[in-house]
Amino acid sequence: MPEFSPHILVVDDDTRLRGLLRDYLSANGFNVTTAEHAGEARRKLAGLEFDLVVLDVMMPGESGLDLTEHLRSTSRVPVLLLTARGEAGDRIAGLERGADDYLPKPFEPRELILRIESILRRSGSGRVELDSLSINGHTFNGDRGELRSDDHIIRLTASEAALLTIFAANIGTILSRSDLARRVGVNSERAVDVQIARLRRKIEPDPRNPRHLRTVWGKGYVLWPD
């Protein structure tokens, strides 16, 4: 664990599980705040800074998927979804809404810690040192994992920033989907495809006909900046 204590928001309507997660994460060196539902989570997110949100998908009222989509429009805080749904389509829906990872219930507590640590590494300061990179008029700074267009920041999830950092360090090199999945820390090649599609919507003039983040059929993806 790092010397500082990452601040994690746990959002789950199950009182018992919420308490267990609070106690377990606290015992493993995290600073933990909890919320029972999306409304309470929104209030705490408005007043406090968090390094990661652990969010249950199935909640009464506003679902975890809806809250994730809201967070992606307002914040770069990473999101780890907890879901009882095992179908691939439901997991992919979470990634499409902007989640950085997902963990099906029931899960081993140690796996939760490993997933959290992986996300924090991807969203933290351990990035490849890069000069600024120009992509379709946008500027990507690999040191900060930050994408700018003119004077405003284009919001990237932790996974999107990690992907772009990897590509920026390997310009013109074809990277396989399996390699990208391993390096970003997602569980499937399909998850990489989802992240790539989302990233293209942010950097490409025409995401359906990408000029910069290209597909090399049968091999993987390659980045060609301006």
DRENDO-1510 file (C-alpha; in Angstrom, 1 decimal, always signed):
<recs>
REC; n; res; u; v; w
REC; 1; MET; +0.0; +0.0; +0.0 .
REC; 2; PRO; +1.2; +3.6; -0.6 .
REC; 3; GLU; +2.2; +5.8; +2.4 .
REC; 4; PHE; -1.0; +7.9; +2.0 .
REC; 5; SER; -4.4; +6.5; +2.5 .
REC; 6; PRO; -6.5; +6.5; -0.6 .
REC; 7; HIS; -10.1; +7.7; +0.1 .
REC; 8; ILE; -12.7; +5.3; -1.2 .
REC; 9; LEU; -16.5; +5.8; -1.3 .
REC; 10; VAL; -18.4; +2.5; -0.9 .
REC; 11; VAL; -22.0; +2.7; -2.2 .
REC; 12; ASP; -24.3; -0.3; -1.5 .
REC; 13; ASP; -27.8; -0.6; -0.1 .
REC; 14; ASP; -27.0; -3.8; +1.7 .
REC; 15; THR; -26.2; -2.6; +5.2 .
REC; 16; ARG; -24.3; -5.7; +6.2 .
REC; 17; LEU; -22.1; -5.8; +3.1 .
REC; 18; ARG; -21.5; -2.1; +3.3 .
REC; 19; GLY; -20.3; -2.5; +6.9 .
REC; 20; LEU; -18.1; -5.5; +6.0 .
REC; 21; LEU; -16.5; -3.6; +3.1 .
REC; 22; ARG; -15.9; -0.5; +5.3 .
REC; 23; ASP; -14.2; -2.6; +8.0 .
REC; 24; TYR; -12.1; -4.7; +5.6 .
REC; 25; LEU; -10.9; -1.8; +3.5 .
REC; 26; SER; -10.1; +0.2; +6.6 .
REC; 27; ALA; -8.1; -2.7; +8.0 .
REC; 28; ASN; -6.1; -2.7; +4.7 .
REC; 29; GLY; -5.1; +0.9; +5.0 .
REC; 30; PHE; -7.8; +2.7; +3.1 .
REC; 31; ASN; -9.8; +5.8; +4.2 .
REC; 32; VAL; -13.4; +4.7; +3.7 .
REC; 33; THR; -16.7; +6.6; +3.5 .
REC; 34; THR; -20.0; +4.8; +2.8 .
REC; 35; ALA; -23.3; +5.7; +1.2 .
REC; 36; GLU; -26.5; +3.7; +1.2 .
REC; 37; HIS; -27.9; +4.9; -2.1 .
REC; 38; ALA; -27.0; +7.1; -5.1 .
REC; 39; GLY; -28.6; +10.2; -3.7 .
REC; 40; GLU; -26.4; +10.0; -0.6 .
REC; 41; ALA; -23.4; +9.2; -2.7 .
REC; 42; ARG; -24.0; +12.3; -4.9 .
REC; 43; ARG; -24.1; +14.5; -1.7 .
REC; 44; LYS; -20.8; +13.1; -0.4 .
REC; 45; LEU; -19.2; +13.3; -3.9 .
REC; 46; ALA; -20.1; +17.0; -4.0 .
REC; 47; GLY; -18.4; +17.8; -0.7 .
REC; 48; LEU; -15.5; +15.4; -0.5 .
REC; 49; GLU; -12.6; +14.2; -2.7 .
REC; 50; PHE; -12.4; +10.5; -3.4 .
REC; 51; ASP; -9.7; +8.4; -5.1 .
REC; 52; LEU; -12.1; +5.6; -6.1 .
REC; 53; VAL; -15.8; +4.7; -5.9 .
REC; 54; VAL; -16.9; +1.1; -5.2 .
REC; 55; LEU; -20.4; +1.0; -6.5 .
REC; 56; ASP; -23.2; -1.6; -6.4 .
REC; 57; VAL; -25.1; -1.9; -9.6 .
REC; 58; MET; -28.5; -3.1; -8.3 .
REC; 59; MET; -29.8; -0.4; -5.9 .
REC; 60; PRO; -33.3; +1.0; -5.4 .
REC; 61; GLY; -34.0; +4.3; -7.2 .
REC; 62; GLU; -31.0; +5.4; -9.2 .
REC; 63; SER; -29.0; +2.4; -10.3 .
REC; 64; GLY; -25.2; +2.1; -10.1 .
REC; 65; LEU; -25.1; +2.2; -13.9 .
REC; 66; ASP; -26.9; +5.5; -14.0 .
REC; 67; LEU; -24.7; +6.9; -11.2 .
REC; 68; THR; -21.6; +5.8; -13.1 .
REC; 69; GLU; -22.8; +7.5; -16.3 .
REC; 70; HIS; -23.4; +10.7; -14.2 .
REC; 71; LEU; -19.9; +10.5; -12.7 .
REC; 72; ARG; -18.3; +10.2; -16.1 .
REC; 73; SER; -19.9; +13.5; -17.2 .
REC; 74; THR; -18.7; +15.3; -14.1 .
REC; 75; SER; -15.6; +13.6; -12.7 .
REC; 76; ARG; -12.5; +11.5; -13.4 .
REC; 77; VAL; -12.9; +9.5; -10.2 .
REC; 78; PRO; -12.4; +5.8; -11.1 .
REC; 79; VAL; -15.4; +3.5; -10.6 .
REC; 80; LEU; -15.3; -0.2; -9.6 .
REC; 81; LEU; -18.8; -1.8; -10.1 .
REC; 82; LEU; -20.0; -4.7; -7.8 .
REC; 83; THR; -22.6; -6.7; -9.7 .
REC; 84; ALA; -24.5; -9.9; -9.0 .
REC; 85; ARG; -25.0; -10.2; -12.7 .
REC; 86; GLY; -22.7; -12.7; -14.4 .
REC; 87; GLU; -23.7; -12.2; -18.1 .
REC; 88; ALA; -21.1; -10.7; -20.4 .
REC; 89; GLY; -23.6; -8.2; -21.7 .
REC; 90; ASP; -24.3; -6.7; -18.3 .
REC; 91; ARG; -20.6; -6.4; -17.6 .
REC; 92; ILE; -20.0; -4.7; -20.9 .
REC; 93; ALA; -22.9; -2.3; -20.2 .
REC; 94; GLY; -21.0; -1.2; -17.1 .
REC; 95; LEU; -17.9; -0.5; -19.0 .
REC; 96; GLU; -19.8; +1.4; -21.7 .
REC; 97; ARG; -21.3; +3.6; -19.0 .
REC; 98; GLY; -17.7; +4.5; -17.9 .
REC; 99; ALA; -16.8; +2.0; -15.2 .
REC; 100; ASP; -13.1; +1.2; -14.9 .
REC; 101; ASP; -13.6; -2.4; -13.8 .
REC; 102; TYR; -16.2; -4.7; -12.4 .
REC; 103; LEU; -16.3; -7.5; -9.8 .
REC; 104; PRO; -19.1; -10.1; -9.8 .
REC; 105; LYS; -20.7; -11.1; -6.4 .
REC; 106; PRO; -19.8; -13.1; -4.5 .
REC; 107; PHE; -16.1; -12.3; -4.5 .
REC; 108; GLU; -13.1; -12.9; -2.4 .
REC; 109; PRO; -12.1; -9.9; -0.3 .
REC; 110; ARG; -8.5; -10.2; -1.3 .
REC; 111; GLU; -9.5; -9.9; -5.0 .
REC; 112; LEU; -11.3; -6.7; -4.2 .
REC; 113; ILE; -8.1; -5.3; -2.7 .
REC; 114; LEU; -6.1; -6.3; -5.8 .
REC; 115; ARG; -8.7; -4.8; -8.2 .
REC; 116; ILE; -8.7; -1.5; -6.2 .
REC; 117; GLU; -4.9; -1.4; -6.1 .
REC; 118; SER; -4.7; -2.0; -9.9 .
REC; 119; ILE; -7.1; +0.8; -10.6 .
REC; 120; LEU; -5.3; +3.2; -8.3 .
REC; 121; ARG; -2.0; +2.4; -10.0 .
REC; 122; ARG; -3.5; +3.1; -13.4 .
REC; 123; SER; -5.0; +6.4; -12.2 .
REC; 124; GLY; -2.1; +7.5; -10.0 .
REC; 125; SER; +1.2; +9.2; -10.6 .
REC; 126; GLY; +3.1; +6.1; -11.9 .
REC; 127; ARG; +2.7; +7.1; -15.6 .
REC; 128; VAL; +5.2; +7.0; -18.4 .
REC; 129; GLU; +7.0; +10.3; -18.8 .
REC; 130; LEU; +6.0; +11.7; -22.1 .
REC; 131; ASP; +6.2; +15.0; -24.0 .
REC; 132; SER; +2.9; +16.4; -25.1 .
REC; 133; LEU; +1.3; +14.6; -28.0 .
REC; 134; SER; -1.0; +16.1; -30.6 .
REC; 135; ILE; -4.0; +14.1; -31.7 .
REC; 136; ASN; -6.6; +15.7; -34.0 .
REC; 137; GLY; -5.8; +19.1; -32.5 .
REC; 138; HIS; -6.0; +17.8; -28.9 .
REC; 139; THR; -3.0; +17.7; -26.6 .
REC; 140; PHE; -2.3; +14.7; -24.4 .
REC; 141; ASN; +0.1; +15.0; -21.5 .
REC; 142; GLY; +1.2; +11.6; -20.4 .
REC; 143; ASP; +2.7; +12.8; -17.2 .
REC; 144; ARG; -0.7; +13.9; -16.0 .
REC; 145; GLY; -2.8; +11.6; -18.1 .
REC; 146; GLU; -4.6; +14.7; -19.3 .
REC; 147; LEU; -6.3; +15.4; -22.7 .
REC; 148; ARG; -6.9; +19.0; -23.6 .
REC; 149; SER; -8.7; +20.7; -26.4 .
REC; 150; ASP; -8.0; +24.4; -26.6 .
REC; 151; ASP; -8.5; +25.6; -23.0 .
REC; 152; HIS; -10.7; +22.8; -21.6 .
REC; 153; ILE; -10.0; +19.4; -20.4 .
REC; 154; ILE; -11.6; +16.4; -22.1 .
REC; 155; ARG; -12.5; +14.0; -19.3 .
REC; 156; LEU; -10.9; +10.5; -19.5 .
REC; 157; THR; -11.6; +7.6; -17.3 .
REC; 158; ALA; -8.6; +6.0; -15.6 .
REC; 159; SER; -8.7; +3.1; -18.1 .
REC; 160; GLU; -8.9; +5.5; -21.1 .
REC; 161; ALA; -6.0; +7.6; -19.7 .
REC; 162; ALA; -4.0; +4.4; -19.1 .
REC; 163; LEU; -4.7; +3.2; -22.7 .
REC; 164; LEU; -3.7; +6.5; -24.2 .
REC; 165; THR; -0.5; +6.6; -22.2 .
REC; 166; ILE; +0.4; +3.1; -23.4 .
REC; 167; PHE; -0.3; +4.0; -27.0 .
REC; 168; ALA; +1.6; +7.3; -26.7 .
REC; 169; ALA; +4.7; +5.4; -25.4 .
REC; 170; ASN; +4.4; +3.0; -28.4 .
REC; 171; ILE; +3.6; +5.2; -31.4 .
REC; 172; GLY; +3.3; +3.3; -34.6 .
REC; 173; THR; +3.6; -0.1; -32.8 .
REC; 174; ILE; +0.8; -2.5; -33.2 .
REC; 175; LEU; -0.4; -3.6; -29.7 .
REC; 176; SER; -2.5; -6.8; -29.4 .
REC; 177; ARG; -5.8; -6.8; -27.6 .
REC; 178; SER; -4.6; -9.4; -25.1 .
REC; 179; ASP; -1.5; -7.3; -24.4 .
REC; 180; LEU; -3.6; -4.2; -23.8 .
REC; 181; ALA; -6.0; -6.1; -21.6 .
REC; 182; ARG; -3.1; -7.3; -19.5 .
REC; 183; ARG; -1.4; -3.9; -19.3 .
REC; 184; VAL; -4.5; -1.9; -18.5 .
REC; 185; GLY; -5.8; -4.6; -16.1 .
REC; 186; VAL; -9.2; -5.4; -17.6 .
REC; 187; ASN; -10.6; -8.9; -17.7 .
REC; 188; SER; -11.3; -9.4; -21.4 .
REC; 189; GLU; -10.3; -8.4; -24.9 .
REC; 190; ARG; -13.9; -7.3; -25.4 .
REC; 191; ALA; -13.5; -4.8; -22.6 .
REC; 192; VAL; -10.5; -3.4; -24.4 .
REC; 193; ASP; -12.7; -2.9; -27.5 .
REC; 194; VAL; -15.2; -1.0; -25.5 .
REC; 195; GLN; -12.6; +1.3; -24.0 .
REC; 196; ILE; -11.1; +1.9; -27.5 .
REC; 197; ALA; -14.5; +2.8; -28.9 .
REC; 198; ARG; -15.1; +5.3; -26.1 .
REC; 199; LEU; -11.6; +6.8; -26.5 .
REC; 200; ARG; -12.2; +7.2; -30.3 .
REC; 201; ARG; -15.3; +9.2; -29.6 .
REC; 202; LYS; -13.1; +11.7; -27.7 .
REC; 203; ILE; -10.1; +12.0; -30.1 .
REC; 204; GLU; -11.2; +11.1; -33.6 .
REC; 205; PRO; -12.9; +13.5; -36.1 .
REC; 206; ASP; -15.0; +10.5; -37.2 .
REC; 207; PRO; -14.9; +7.7; -34.7 .
REC; 208; ARG; -16.5; +5.3; -37.3 .
REC; 209; ASN; -13.5; +5.9; -39.6 .
REC; 210; PRO; -10.6; +6.4; -37.2 .
REC; 211; ARG; -7.5; +8.1; -38.5 .
REC; 212; HIS; -5.4; +8.1; -35.4 .
REC; 213; LEU; -6.3; +5.1; -33.2 .
REC; 214; ARG; -6.5; +2.5; -35.9 .
REC; 215; THR; -7.5; -1.2; -36.0 .
REC; 216; VAL; -5.1; -3.6; -37.6 .
REC; 217; TRP; -7.3; -6.6; -38.4 .
REC; 218; GLY; -6.2; -9.8; -36.8 .
REC; 219; LYS; -3.4; -8.0; -34.9 .
REC; 220; GLY; -4.6; -5.3; -32.6 .
REC; 221; TYR; -4.5; -1.5; -32.5 .
REC; 222; VAL; -2.0; +1.2; -33.4 .
REC; 223; LEU; -1.8; +5.0; -32.6 .
REC; 224; TRP; -0.7; +7.5; -35.3 .
REC; 225; PRO; -0.7; +11.0; -33.9 .
REC; 226; ASP; -0.8; +14.2; -36.0 .
</recs>
